[in-house]
Amino acid sequence: MNLPNKITISRIFLVPLFMIFVIPIPDATVNFQLLSFMKDEMLAFNNFINNYGSYVAAVLFILAASTDGVDGYIARKHKLVTAFGKFLDPIADKLLITAALIALVQQQVVTGWAAMIIISRELLVTGLRLVAAGEGQVIAANKSGKIKMVFQAIAVSVSLLKNWPFSIFTDVPVDSYLMFIAVIITIYSGIDFFAKNLKILKSGGM
């Protein structure tokens, strides 16, 4: 396995670590009788999560999101582009964004509609990639998809950081506006993706 693919896989492994710091341990687990010997530790951990978890999660998210450009750059520069990498790279992006959106919806920071639109686009695109794979083709992420990922990453990062650093200067909910922009770009990139790859659906018997 080459270096770019290893970096992509590391991004996937960062997703569950990210979730640990952004979603507290459920009350049912904390109060589970068989785990009573760990209750104080779990309560202390949840207290940490409630106060600082989003900031730790934001660092992990930014670290994971930044590897998206790194693996692609290395793959292109050293001619290490593979079919496996083309397939896995967008999957890693989708796992990361989906995990973040689910967490932010649970925290009531992002609306369910915004999350539904973004996740639906990712599922539809993944479905088309599976159809393409069945036809022996691999669809790499296009330019609009990469731009979409950048705006989603920025919007999620600011949301996790509770509108920092903008909160230092203004009470305007910049994170909400950024998420709205990310949703619009997501819709556009989805339309663009399907328009450019419609021939695959037709060849698949649509």
C-alpha positions as CSV (number, residue, x, y, z in Angstrom):
1,M,0.0,0.0,0.0
2,N,1.5,3.4,-1.0
3,L,1.8,6.5,1.2
4,P,-1.2,8.4,-0.1
5,N,-3.5,5.5,0.5
6,K,-2.1,5.1,4.1
7,I,-2.8,8.8,4.7
8,T,-6.4,8.3,3.4
9,I,-6.9,5.3,5.7
10,S,-5.5,7.3,8.7
11,R,-8.3,9.8,8.0
12,I,-10.9,7.1,8.4
13,F,-9.4,5.9,11.7
14,L,-9.6,9.5,13.0
15,V,-13.4,9.5,12.6
16,P,-14.2,7.3,15.7
17,L,-11.6,9.2,17.7
18,F,-13.3,12.4,16.7
19,M,-16.7,11.0,17.8
20,I,-15.4,10.1,21.2
21,F,-14.6,13.7,22.0
22,V,-17.7,15.3,20.5
23,I,-20.5,13.1,21.9
24,P,-20.7,12.4,25.7
25,I,-21.2,8.9,27.0
26,P,-25.0,8.2,27.0
27,D,-26.8,8.4,30.4
28,A,-27.9,4.8,30.0
29,T,-24.3,3.7,29.9
30,V,-23.2,5.9,32.8
31,N,-26.0,4.6,35.0
32,F,-25.7,0.9,33.8
33,Q,-25.4,-1.2,37.0
34,L,-22.6,-3.4,35.8
35,L,-20.5,-0.4,35.0
36,S,-21.1,1.4,38.4
37,F,-17.4,1.0,39.3
38,M,-16.6,3.3,36.4
39,K,-19.4,5.8,37.0
40,D,-17.3,8.6,38.5
41,E,-14.8,8.3,35.7
42,M,-17.5,8.4,33.1
43,L,-19.1,11.4,34.7
44,A,-15.7,13.2,34.9
45,F,-15.1,12.4,31.2
46,N,-18.6,13.7,30.2
47,N,-17.9,16.9,32.1
48,F,-14.7,17.3,30.1
49,I,-16.5,16.6,26.9
50,N,-19.2,19.1,27.7
51,N,-16.7,21.8,28.5
52,Y,-13.8,21.2,26.1
53,G,-14.8,18.2,23.9
54,S,-15.8,20.3,20.9
55,Y,-12.4,22.1,20.8
56,V,-10.5,18.7,20.9
57,A,-12.9,17.4,18.3
58,A,-12.3,20.5,16.1
59,V,-8.5,19.9,16.2
60,L,-9.0,16.3,15.2
61,F,-11.5,17.2,12.5
62,I,-9.2,19.9,11.0
63,L,-6.2,17.4,11.2
64,A,-8.3,14.8,9.4
65,A,-9.7,17.2,6.8
66,S,-6.2,18.6,6.0
67,T,-4.9,15.2,5.1
68,D,-7.4,15.2,2.1
69,G,-5.2,17.6,0.2
70,V,-2.0,16.0,1.4
71,D,-2.7,12.5,0.1
72,G,-3.9,13.9,-3.3
73,Y,-0.9,16.1,-3.7
74,I,1.6,13.3,-2.9
75,A,-0.3,10.9,-5.2
76,R,-0.2,13.3,-8.1
77,K,3.4,14.5,-7.6
78,H,4.9,11.0,-7.3
79,K,2.5,9.4,-9.8
80,L,1.0,7.1,-7.1
81,V,-2.6,7.6,-8.2
82,T,-4.4,4.2,-7.9
83,A,-8.0,3.0,-8.5
84,F,-8.2,2.1,-4.9
85,G,-7.1,5.6,-3.8
86,K,-9.6,7.2,-6.2
87,F,-12.4,5.1,-4.6
88,L,-11.3,5.4,-1.0
89,D,-10.5,9.1,-0.9
90,P,-14.1,10.4,-1.3
91,I,-15.4,7.7,1.0
92,A,-13.1,8.9,3.7
93,D,-14.3,12.5,3.2
94,K,-17.9,11.4,3.4
95,L,-17.4,9.4,6.6
96,L,-15.7,12.4,8.2
97,I,-18.4,14.9,7.2
98,T,-21.2,12.6,8.1
99,A,-19.8,11.9,11.6
100,A,-19.4,15.7,12.2
101,L,-22.9,16.6,11.0
102,I,-24.5,13.9,13.1
103,A,-22.7,15.2,16.2
104,L,-23.6,18.8,15.5
105,V,-27.2,17.9,14.9
106,Q,-27.2,16.1,18.3
107,Q,-25.7,19.2,19.9
108,Q,-28.5,21.3,18.1
109,V,-25.8,23.4,16.4
110,V,-26.7,22.4,12.9
111,T,-30.3,21.9,11.6
112,G,-31.5,18.4,10.6
113,W,-32.3,19.8,7.1
114,A,-28.8,21.0,6.5
115,A,-27.4,17.6,7.6
116,M,-30.0,15.7,5.5
117,I,-29.2,17.6,2.3
118,I,-25.5,17.2,2.7
119,I,-25.6,13.5,3.7
120,S,-28.2,12.7,1.0
121,R,-25.9,14.2,-1.7
122,E,-23.0,12.0,-0.4
123,L,-25.1,8.9,-0.4
124,L,-26.4,9.5,-3.9
125,V,-22.9,10.2,-5.2
126,T,-21.6,7.0,-3.5
127,G,-24.5,5.1,-5.1
128,L,-23.4,6.3,-8.5
129,R,-19.8,5.3,-7.8
130,L,-21.0,1.8,-7.0
131,V,-22.9,1.7,-10.2
132,A,-19.7,2.8,-12.0
133,A,-17.7,0.2,-10.2
134,G,-20.1,-2.4,-11.5
135,E,-19.4,-1.2,-15.0
136,G,-15.6,-1.4,-14.4
137,Q,-15.1,2.3,-14.0
138,V,-13.8,4.4,-11.1
139,I,-15.0,8.0,-10.7
140,A,-12.6,10.3,-9.0
141,A,-13.7,13.4,-7.1
142,N,-14.2,16.3,-9.4
143,K,-13.3,20.0,-8.9
144,S,-16.7,21.1,-7.6
145,G,-16.7,18.1,-5.1
146,K,-13.3,19.3,-3.8
147,I,-14.6,22.9,-3.4
148,K,-17.7,21.5,-1.6
149,M,-15.5,19.6,0.8
150,V,-13.5,22.7,1.6
151,F,-16.6,24.8,2.4
152,Q,-18.1,21.9,4.4
153,A,-14.9,21.5,6.4
154,I,-14.7,25.3,7.2
155,A,-18.4,25.4,8.2
156,V,-18.0,22.3,10.5
157,S,-14.8,23.6,12.0
158,V,-16.3,27.0,12.9
159,S,-19.4,25.2,14.3
160,L,-17.3,22.9,16.5
161,L,-15.3,25.9,17.7
162,K,-18.6,27.6,18.7
163,N,-18.2,30.4,16.2
164,W,-14.6,31.2,17.3
165,P,-12.6,33.3,16.2
166,F,-15.5,35.3,14.9
167,S,-17.2,35.4,18.3
168,I,-14.3,37.6,19.5
169,F,-15.4,40.4,17.2
170,T,-19.2,39.9,16.6
171,D,-22.3,38.2,17.7
172,V,-23.3,37.4,14.1
173,P,-23.7,33.6,13.8
174,V,-21.0,33.2,11.1
175,D,-21.1,29.4,11.5
176,S,-24.8,29.3,10.5
177,Y,-24.1,31.4,7.4
178,L,-21.1,29.3,6.5
179,M,-23.2,26.1,6.8
180,F,-25.8,27.7,4.6
181,I,-23.2,28.4,1.9
182,A,-21.8,24.9,2.3
183,V,-25.3,23.5,1.7
184,I,-25.8,25.6,-1.5
185,I,-22.4,24.5,-2.8
186,T,-23.2,20.9,-1.9
187,I,-26.4,21.0,-4.0
188,Y,-24.6,22.5,-6.9
189,S,-21.7,20.0,-6.8
190,G,-24.2,17.2,-6.7
191,I,-26.0,18.4,-9.8
192,D,-22.6,19.0,-11.5
193,F,-21.5,15.5,-10.6
194,F,-24.6,13.7,-11.9
195,A,-24.6,15.9,-15.1
196,K,-21.1,14.9,-15.9
197,N,-21.6,11.2,-15.1
198,L,-25.1,10.6,-16.4
199,K,-23.8,8.4,-19.1
200,I,-22.8,5.8,-16.5
201,L,-26.4,5.6,-15.2
202,K,-27.6,5.2,-18.8
203,S,-25.1,2.4,-19.5
204,G,-26.2,0.7,-16.3
205,G,-29.7,0.3,-17.7
206,M,-31.5,3.4,-16.3
